[in-house]
């Protein structure tokens, strides 16, 4: 039997999620405490250290199931994509408020008052989850935040229909390892976030995505398909052009597929591993 994937298995330091009892050996099986992110974005790190590698992020309103607290960090699992890690404790809070809306704009401000001239409370990225408390004119009041332009939100259950067009809205955003926010994200997050805006599930990392989506032949590739390299993924805008968040441009960029293949192979990564249909 293969070892459980540490990225997706809620176990650490002898403690495992109560739901894993009888499946994975551990010293204790506490029940998780459901929390939500109350900051615009919070790093999910590999270790309880602000300098530890960021592997994922929580966006505002996303649920995080806490297994235990280690000083200033909470160890748990992101409910939206299943990733396990450490999040700053101050970024999380109960009670659990069921979100009613999501941020549908690429990003939007929250203001201290229903007035665009009032102080800015925060900047929230696409797919952040919002619970509406009140409304006034063109604004709505988000729980644990400020007043947001109602037109920048969409009701839970509604979404886009063209994930490629959503991904194109990120062009120019800086590359950020482990990022999922509109101000900076990595290659697999670009795919994940664009699909999330269309109410479509997508795993977090490139190897997970490659296993999740069905294979398609190179000759049959088309707009919306994914091309994978070892540790990297790009979206096809057409059969010859890709869109991807990448560390070469340090941004979300568009480039010819042939040029990317040559450049990536020259860097020692190798040829594409194949294509997948979304």
N, C-alpha and C positions, 0 to 999 in steps of 0.2 A: 504494500500500500504506500502510495506517495505521501510525503509530508504535506500537511495543510499549508495553503498559501498564506504567509504571514500578513500579506497586504489586505486580505479579506477575512481573516479568522480572528475573532475577538478573544485572544488569549495572550497573557503577558505576566511575567513574574509570579507564576503559580496560580493566577486567577483566570478563569474562563467564564464566558457568558453562560448563565444558567441554562440557556437553550441548547448548549453543547454538552450538557451532562449526559454521560452514557455514550457519547460519541468521541470525545477527546479527553484524555487523562489530564487532570489538574488537581491542585490541592484544595481549591474552593471554587464554588460556582455562585457568585453573587448575581442578583438581578440587576439589570441596567437601570440607570436613572435617565429618563428622556429629558433632553435640553434642546434649546435652539440657539443659533448664533444671533447675537444682538449687536454685532459690529458689521460694517459693510463687507469686510472680508477677513477671514482668520486663517492663518497658516495651520496646516495639519502636518506635523513633523514626525520624523522617524524616532526621535528620542525626546525626553523632557528637558530640552535645552533650547534657548532662543537661537543658538548657532547651529543646531542640528539641521540636516537636510529637510527641506520642504518637499513633501511628496504629493500633496494635494492641498486644496483649500475648501473652506466652508464659505458659502455666500450667506448674506443676511437672510435670516428666517429658516435656514435649513436645519433639519433635526440632526442631533448628535447624541447617540446613546452612550452614556458615561458608565464605564465599568468600575473605575476607581480614580481617585485624585492623588497625584504625586506632586506635592508642594504647589507650585504655581501652574501646573498643567493637569488637564483631565485626559485620561486615556479612554478611548472608546471608538465608536464606529459611526461613520457618516451614513445616515440612512439613505441618502439619495443615490450614492454610487457604491456603498459598501466598504469604502476604504477605512482602514484601521490606523490609528496613530494618536499623537498627542496634540492637543489644542490648548492654548492659554485659557486658564479657568475663567479669567475675567471677560473673555469673549462669549461666554455661555451663560444662559440663565433659564430657569423655569419662570412662570408656568408655561405649559404647552398651549400655545394659541394656534388654533388651526388656521393656516393661511387661506385667504379668500382670493388673492390675486398674485400675479407674478409680474416682475418688471419685463415689459415687452420691448422697450427701447434698448438700444445698445448700452446706454447708461443714463441715469437720471439723478437729479439732486432732490434731497429732502430739505425743506426750509423750516425754520422755527415757527413761522406763522404762514397762513394762506396768502402769501405775498412774495413775489419773486425778488423783492428788495430786502426781505428779511434775512437774518443770518442763516447760513447753510449748516445743516445738521450732519449731512453725510452725502456721499456719492455712491449710488447703488448700481450694480451691474445687471445686465441681462440675466434673467432667470432667478434673481433674488425673489424671495417669497415674502409677501406682505399680508398683514391682517389689518383690514380697514376698521377704524374706530368711529370716524365721522367724515362728513363732507361739507364743503363750502365752495360755492361757485365752481371753478374748474379744478379745485384741489380736493384731495382726500387725505385724512390723517392716518398715518401708518402707526400701528402699535409699536411702542419702544423706539419710535423714530419721530420724524416730523411730517410736514405737509408735502405731498408729491402731486405733480400734475396728473390728473386722472387719465388723460390720454396716453400716458406713458406706461400704463398698466393694462394687463389683460386678465380676465377672470380665469381661475383655475379650471382646467379642462379645455380652454381655447388655446389656439396656437397658430403658428405659421404652417405653410404647406410645402415650402421649398427650402430645404435645409441648406442647399448650396448658396442660395441668395442670402440666407442669414449669415453663413460663414464669411461671405464677401464683405459684410459690414465690419468685420474685424480687420480688414486690410490696414496695415500700418501700425497696428497695436504691437507693442514691444514683446519680444520673446521672454517668457519667465518660466523657468523650470518649476514644475509643480503647480503653476498658476492656472486658475479657472476664471479669473475676473476679466472684465472687458479692457482694463488698463494693462493687461499682460497675462499671457497664457502660453501653454506649450502645445505641441502638435496634436496630441490625443485629446486634450481639452477642447481644442477648436472643433474637432469632430463631435465630441460629447455635448458641448454647449449648443452648437447649432442644431443638433438633433433634439436636445431637450426643449428648445424653443418650439419645436414641432410636435411636442408630446411623444417623443420616441425614445425608448430606452437605449443606452449605450454604455458599455463598461468604461473604466477609467484609463487603463494603460494600453499601449499599442499591441502587446501580445494578447491581451484579453479581447481587444477589438478584432484582431485577426482571426481568433478562434470563434468569435461570436457571429460574424457575418459570413454568408455563403461565398464560395470562391467563384470567380468568373474568369474566363480565358482572356489572355492579353489581347487577342484579336477582336474580342467582343466588348472591350472596355468602352465606357461612355460617360457622359456627364453624371456626376454624383457617385461614381464608383470610387473606391479607395485603393491607393497603391501603397504597399508596405515595404519598408526596408527593415533591417534589424534595428529595433529601437526607434523607428520613425514611421510616420504615416502622413500622406497628403491626399487632398481631395481633387479629383479630376473636374476641371471646369469644362473640358471637352477631351477628346481622345489624345490631344497633344499638349495640353496645358494643365498645370497644377496650381493649387492654392494650399499653402501650408505655413504653419508657425515653425520657424527653424532658427537654429543658432548660427547659421552662416550669415543670413541677413539680419539676425537678431530682431526679427519682426515677422508678422504675418505678411507674406509676399506671394506674388504671382510670378511664375517662371515657366519656360518651356520644359516639358517632361524630359526630353532628350538631354537638355543641358543639366538638369538635376541628376539624372542617372549617371552621366559622365563625372560630374563633380563629386557626387557621393561615393562612387566607386573609387575615384582617385584618392579620396580621404581614407580609404581602407575599410569602409563599411561593407562594401560588396554590392552586388546587383540586387534589384528588387526581389522580394520574396514572393510576390504575387499580387493579385488584384481581388478585391472583394466587392460585392454588391450590397448597397445599403437599402 
